[in-house]
Amino acid sequence: MYSTEVCPYCIRAEQLLQRKGVTAIEKIRVDLQPELRAGMVEKTGRRTVPQIFINEQHVGGYDDLAALDQAGLLNALLAN
């Protein structure tokens, strides 16, 4: 997950994933390493954080993650 320390949506995404049983979240902090933001934009086409990947599949930001959960699709994605 591409994130920053103070991003409330990054915190919410992490909390949602933890509620789903995810114990290890690899965070790429673009506030500490701004040069990594260019790679994030190249991979995702987006400039905002969080940008979340599950099993190397880009799922989007927090709103996208929450929508997957609401649609009942997040559990299956996490099970892969």
N, C-alpha and C positions, 0 to 999 in steps of 0.2 A: 504494500500500500504506500503510495506516495503521499506524504503528509507534511504538516508543520506542527510545531508545538502548540500554538495558540488557536488552531483551527477548530471551532466547535463541531463542525461536521465530521472532521477526522475523529474526534473523541466519540461522537455518536456512532460512527461506523465501527470503531473498535469495540464499543460496548455491545452493539448488536451482534457482532461476530462472537464475542465472548459468551453472550447469552445462548448462542447457538452451539457452544461447545468448542469453539476454536481456541486453542491454548497458545499457539505461536503465530504471531503476526509479524512478518518482516516489514519494517518501516524504512522507507527511503525518505529521509528528512531533507526536503528541498530548501528549508530555511537555513540549515547548517551547511549544505552543499549546493549552492544555487546553480552551479554548472550542471547538475543533474536534472534541472527543470527542462532543459532543452531536450534531453532524452525522453522525458515524460511526455512532452508535447509531440515529439516525433512518434512515439508509440501509441498515443491515445487521441491525438488531434485536439486535446483540451489543455487549457492553461491553469485550471483551478484544481485545488486539492479538496478532498482526497480523490485519488484515482486508484481504484481497487482492482486487484487481479486475484482470481481464485483459480488455482491450478494452472497458472499462466494464461488464463482467459480474462480479458479485460471486461469487467462488468459495469464500469462507470464510476460515478461518485456516490455519495451517501444516498441521495434521492433514488438513484437506480437500484442500489442495494436494498433499500427499504421497500421499493416497489416489487422486487423479486420476492422478498419475504412475504409481503401482503398477498402476492399471487400464488404463494405456496411452492415456489420454484427454488428458493434458496437452499432448503435442506438437501434436495437432490444434487444441486451443484456442489455443495460442501462434501457430500458423500463420495464424490468421484475422486 
